[in-house]
Amino acid sequence: MRQVSIVGIGQVPVQKVYAESLRRLGATAVHQAMSAAGVDRVDALFAGNMLSDELQNQKHIAALIADEAGLFGIEALQVRAATATGAAALRMAYLAVASGEADLAVAVGVEKMSQGAATPALAKALDARQEVAAGATLISKNAELMLRYMAQYGMPEDGLANFAVNAHQNALTNPNALFHKPISADDVRQSRFIVPPIRLLDCSPICDGAAAVLLAPSQAARTFTDMPVHILASSVATDRFRLADRANPLVLEAARLSAQKAFQRANLTAADVSLYEVHDAFSIMACLLLEAVGFAPPGLGWRLAAEGEIGLNGRLPIATMGGLKARGHPIGATALYQTAEIVQQLTGQAGQNQVQNARIGLLQSVGGAAATVLTHVFGI
């Protein structure tokens, strides 16, 4: 297997509603990534999109975007892993280049969540017969986790508030973020309940967006850029599909296993990580991921936020450009935004959001109620 590097990135600003079509948004991000590397052709395109079937009545997204981008004739495949779809597209592009099947592969994610009812479509990431039929949604499942966490560890109801506060603070200086408004812990506490104990400001927003990254063999990476970022590891693991079937739902086994595999492949440990782009679709998920990877003992992940350890100058910066909570979470594009942001951090191009001495970036993406978790490790 060849070593693989990122040689170009593309991002359109996340917006509440885009007038542009799904295909145009995707093609724009692809063109940006290719332009950054100075290329006009790639060998393969892997597209991540979760909701176009339900919201745009459109399948076959990869070929559609390839055609719109003027890349007809290439390999173009759609990839899905529910709410971790963008990371799945990244992994497939990585494997294509690592295996030698492609010399240049682009991973693109695009989503227009503003058209139609996103929440019931997202719920299809759960068990349709045993969970969705009983009224479960991704929000209700995360609320279940938060209730269990509070009961087991004695966390106060507002113990997670600083996850959202940190995300909004970091988004202020990210031009691609949806929200440019600071919030306080009081704002989080006073926001309305969605599914108790989860409040509005514990949740990532419905939004539209697209992002892409271009991958090449590391040995040729400097042909395309002076500052390549290397993918040191890519891994994926699964857990029991339903929370009810897990021995301890507060232990995200898929996150633990995929992180363990990724660190082994990269010959690194959690202590080597400079920044962590966490899947903070809900604050409780960010907390549990911190614990699963080993950044905090069980029951203490929330304290990293409460004690200010997750800020840009903290012990472990997370959501450094606003995260899912404040940059926005256009599902299929989310992990590609996060990858682009890690590239910006590791190449010193994150502006006012720059993490000092950033050398290793960690990305985790959660599919459904953490039934699937993908982990990527990046370095320079």
RACORHU-V616046 format. One record per residue. N is the residue number from 1. RES is the residue in three letters. SS is DSSP state (@ for helix, = for strand, . for the rest). PHI is phi in whole degrees, -180 to 180 (* if undefined). BURIAL is b if it has 16 or more other ideal C-beta (glycine too) atoms within 10 Angstrom, else e. Layout:
N|RES|SS|PHI|BURIAL  N|RES|SS|PHI|BURIAL
This chain:
1|MET|.|*|e  2|ARG|.|-84|e  3|GLN|.|-74|e  4|VAL|=|-125|b  5|SER|=|-132|b  6|ILE|=|-92|b  7|VAL|=|-120|b  8|GLY|=|-165|b  9|ILE|=|-132|b  10|GLY|=|-144|b  11|GLN|=|-145|b  12|VAL|.|-100|b  13|PRO|.|-57|e  14|VAL|.|-68|b  15|GLN|=|-134|b  16|LYS|.|-64|e  17|VAL|.|-143|e  18|TYR|.|-108|b  19|ALA|.|-76|e  20|GLU|.|-63|e  21|SER|.|-73|e  22|LEU|@|-57|b  23|ARG|@|-65|b  24|ARG|@|-70|b  25|LEU|@|-61|b  26|GLY|@|-63|b  27|ALA|@|-65|b  28|THR|@|-62|b  29|ALA|@|-63|b  30|VAL|@|-63|b  31|HIS|@|-63|b  32|GLN|@|-62|b  33|ALA|@|-64|b  34|MET|@|-68|b  35|SER|@|-62|e  36|ALA|@|-61|b  37|ALA|@|-97|b  38|GLY|.|72|e  39|VAL|.|-121|b  40|ASP|.|-121|e  41|ARG|.|-154|e  42|VAL|.|-129|b  43|ASP|.|-89|e  44|ALA|=|-152|b  45|LEU|=|-133|b  46|PHE|=|-118|b  47|ALA|=|-110|b  48|GLY|=|-108|b  49|ASN|.|-156|b  50|MET|.|-101|b  51|LEU|.|-116|b  52|SER|@|-64|b  53|ASP|@|-56|e  54|GLU|@|-80|b  55|LEU|@|-95|b  56|GLN|.|-120|b  57|ASN|.|54|e  58|GLN|.|-131|b  59|LYS|.|-106|e  60|HIS|.|62|e  61|ILE|@|-65|b  62|ALA|@|-63|b  63|ALA|@|-65|b  64|LEU|@|-62|b  65|ILE|@|-68|b  66|ALA|@|-59|b  67|ASP|@|-64|e  68|GLU|@|-62|b  69|ALA|.|-84|b  70|GLY|.|76|e  71|LEU|.|-114|b  72|PHE|.|-59|e  73|GLY|.|105|e  74|ILE|.|-87|b  75|GLU|=|-67|b  76|ALA|=|-144|b  77|LEU|=|-132|b  78|GLN|=|-88|b  79|VAL|=|-127|b  80|ARG|.|-139|b  81|ALA|.|-152|b  82|ALA|@|56|b  83|THR|@|-77|b  84|ALA|@|-105|b  85|THR|@|-58|b  86|GLY|@|-60|b  87|ALA|@|-68|b  88|ALA|@|-67|b  89|ALA|@|-64|b  90|LEU|@|-62|b  91|ARG|@|-64|b  92|MET|@|-66|b  93|ALA|@|-65|b  94|TYR|@|-59|b  95|LEU|@|-65|b  96|ALA|@|-63|b  97|VAL|@|-75|b  98|ALA|@|-62|b  99|SER|@|-80|e  100|GLY|.|93|e  101|GLU|.|-67|e  102|ALA|.|-139|b  103|ASP|.|-94|e  104|LEU|=|-133|b  105|ALA|=|-133|b  106|VAL|=|-111|b  107|ALA|=|-107|b  108|VAL|=|-129|b  109|GLY|=|-126|b  110|VAL|=|-149|b  111|GLU|=|-154|b  112|LYS|=|-122|b  113|MET|.|-81|b  114|SER|.|-75|e  115|GLN|.|-96|b  116|GLY|.|101|e  117|ALA|.|-95|e  118|ALA|@|-76|b  119|THR|@|-59|e  120|PRO|@|-66|e  121|ALA|@|-68|b  122|LEU|@|-64|b  123|ALA|@|-62|b  124|LYS|@|-68|b  125|ALA|@|-75|b  126|LEU|.|-97|b  127|ASP|.|-73|b  128|ALA|.|-63|e  129|ARG|.|-86|e  130|GLN|.|-108|e  131|GLU|.|-117|b  132|VAL|@|-63|e  133|ALA|@|-62|e  134|ALA|@|-93|e  135|GLY|.|97|e  136|ALA|.|-72|b  137|THR|.|-132|b  138|LEU|@|-62|b  139|ILE|@|-66|b  140|SER|@|-66|b  141|LYS|@|-70|b  142|ASN|@|-70|b  143|ALA|@|-64|b  144|GLU|@|-61|b  145|LEU|@|-64|b  146|MET|@|-66|b  147|LEU|@|-61|b  148|ARG|@|-64|e  149|TYR|@|-64|b  150|MET|@|-61|b  151|ALA|@|-69|e  152|GLN|@|-78|e  153|TYR|@|-114|e  154|GLY|.|72|e  155|MET|.|-68|b  156|PRO|.|-66|e  157|GLU|.|-59|e  158|ASP|.|-99|b  159|GLY|.|-65|b  160|LEU|.|-96|b  161|ALA|@|-57|b  162|ASN|@|-74|b  163|PHE|@|-63|b  164|ALA|@|-69|b  165|VAL|@|-60|b  166|ASN|@|-62|b  167|ALA|@|-61|b  168|HIS|@|-66|b  169|GLN|@|-63|b  170|ASN|@|-71|b  171|ALA|@|-71|b  172|LEU|.|-54|e  173|THR|.|-111|b  174|ASN|.|-108|b  175|PRO|.|-64|e  176|ASN|.|-92|b  177|ALA|.|-80|b  178|LEU|.|-71|b  179|PHE|.|-102|b  180|HIS|.|-127|e  181|LYS|.|-138|e  182|PRO|.|-70|e  183|ILE|.|-130|b  184|SER|.|-111|e  185|ALA|@|-60|b  186|ASP|@|-64|e  187|ASP|@|-60|b  188|VAL|@|-64|b  189|ARG|@|-62|e  190|GLN|@|-95|e  191|SER|.|-71|b  192|ARG|.|-72|e  193|PHE|=|-69|e  194|ILE|=|-99|b  195|VAL|=|-135|b  196|PRO|.|-52|e  197|PRO|.|-91|b  198|ILE|=|-78|b  199|ARG|=|-106|b  200|LEU|@|-54|e  201|LEU|@|-81|b  202|ASP|@|-90|b  203|CYS|=|-114|b  204|SER|.|-76|b  205|PRO|.|-91|b  206|ILE|.|-76|b  207|CYS|.|-164|b  208|ASP|=|-118|b  209|GLY|=|179|b  210|ALA|=|-156|b  211|ALA|=|-149|b  212|ALA|=|-150|b  213|VAL|=|-135|b  214|LEU|=|-108|b  215|LEU|=|-114|b  216|ALA|=|-145|b  217|PRO|=|-61|b  218|SER|@|-59|b  219|GLN|@|-66|e  220|ALA|@|-110|e  221|ALA|@|-60|b  222|ARG|@|-74|e  223|THR|@|-68|e  224|PHE|.|-108|b  225|THR|.|-157|b  226|ASP|.|-82|e  227|MET|.|-132|e  228|PRO|.|-71|b  229|VAL|=|-115|b  230|HIS|=|-91|b  231|ILE|=|-88|b  232|LEU|=|-80|b  233|ALA|=|-165|b  234|SER|=|-140|b  235|SER|=|-148|b  236|VAL|=|-148|b  237|ALA|=|-146|b  238|THR|=|-125|b  239|ASP|.|-123|b  240|ARG|.|-55|e  241|PHE|.|-66|b  242|ARG|.|-97|b  243|LEU|@|-55|b  244|ALA|@|-64|e  245|ASP|@|-94|e  246|ARG|.|-91|b  247|ALA|.|-59|e  248|ASN|.|-140|e  249|PRO|.|-60|b  250|LEU|.|-81|b  251|VAL|.|-103|b  252|LEU|.|-82|b  253|GLU|@|-64|b  254|ALA|@|-64|b  255|ALA|@|-67|b  256|ARG|@|-63|b  257|LEU|@|-67|b  258|SER|@|-69|b  259|ALA|@|-65|b  260|GLN|@|-60|b  261|LYS|@|-64|b  262|ALA|@|-65|b  263|PHE|@|-63|b  264|GLN|@|-63|e  265|ARG|@|-67|e  266|ALA|@|-88|b  267|ASN|.|58|e  268|LEU|.|-133|b  269|THR|.|-130|e  270|ALA|@|-58|e  271|ALA|@|-66|e  272|ASP|@|-84|e  273|VAL|.|-74|b  274|SER|.|-87|b  275|LEU|=|-155|b  276|TYR|=|-131|b  277|GLU|=|-90|b  278|VAL|.|-95|b  279|HIS|.|-86|b  280|ASP|.|-94|b  281|ALA|.|-59|b  282|PHE|=|-135|b  283|SER|@|-58|b  284|ILE|@|-65|b  285|MET|@|-67|b  286|ALA|@|-60|b  287|CYS|@|-61|b  288|LEU|@|-68|b  289|LEU|@|-68|b  290|LEU|@|-56|b  291|GLU|@|-74|b  292|ALA|@|-63|b  293|VAL|@|-77|b  294|GLY|.|108|e  295|PHE|.|-79|b  296|ALA|.|-152|b  297|PRO|.|-68|e  298|PRO|.|-54|e  299|GLY|.|89|e  300|LEU|.|-121|b  301|GLY|@|-60|b  302|TRP|@|-65|b  303|ARG|@|-69|b  304|LEU|@|-59|b  305|ALA|@|-76|b  306|ALA|@|-60|b  307|GLU|.|-100|e  308|GLY|.|76|e  309|GLU|.|-81|b  310|ILE|.|-102|b  311|GLY|.|-74|b  312|LEU|.|-58|b  313|ASN|.|-106|e  314|GLY|.|-85|e  315|ARG|.|-65|e  316|LEU|.|-140|b  317|PRO|=|-63|b  318|ILE|=|-128|b  319|ALA|.|46|b  320|THR|.|-70|b  321|MET|.|-116|b  322|GLY|.|117|b  323|GLY|@|63|b  324|LEU|@|-62|b  325|LYS|@|-65|b  326|ALA|@|-120|b  327|ARG|@|-68|b  328|GLY|.|119|b  329|HIS|.|-131|b  330|PRO|.|-75|b  331|ILE|@|-36|b  332|GLY|@|-63|b  333|ALA|@|-96|b  334|THR|@|-56|b  335|ALA|@|-66|b  336|LEU|@|-75|b  337|TYR|@|-59|b  338|GLN|@|-62|b  339|THR|@|-63|b  340|ALA|@|-60|b  341|GLU|@|-68|b  342|ILE|@|-65|b  343|VAL|@|-59|b  344|GLN|@|-60|b  345|GLN|@|-66|b  346|LEU|@|-73|b  347|THR|.|-103|b  348|GLY|.|71|e  349|GLN|.|-116|e  350|ALA|.|-93|b  351|GLY|@|59|e  352|GLN|@|-68|e  353|ASN|@|-96|b  354|GLN|.|-62|b  355|VAL|.|-85|b  356|GLN|.|-67|e  357|ASN|.|57|e  358|ALA|.|-73|b  359|ARG|.|-128|e  360|ILE|=|-129|b  361|GLY|=|-114|b  362|LEU|=|-116|b  363|LEU|=|-126|b  364|GLN|=|-128|b  365|SER|=|-128|b  366|VAL|=|-109|b  367|GLY|=|-98|b  368|GLY|.|66|b  369|ALA|.|-91|b  370|ALA|.|65|b  371|ALA|.|-72|b  372|THR|=|-130|b  373|VAL|=|-135|b  374|LEU|=|-105|b  375|THR|=|-124|b  376|HIS|=|-127|b  377|VAL|=|-120|b  378|PHE|=|-124|b  379|GLY|=|-151|b  380|ILE|.|-120|b
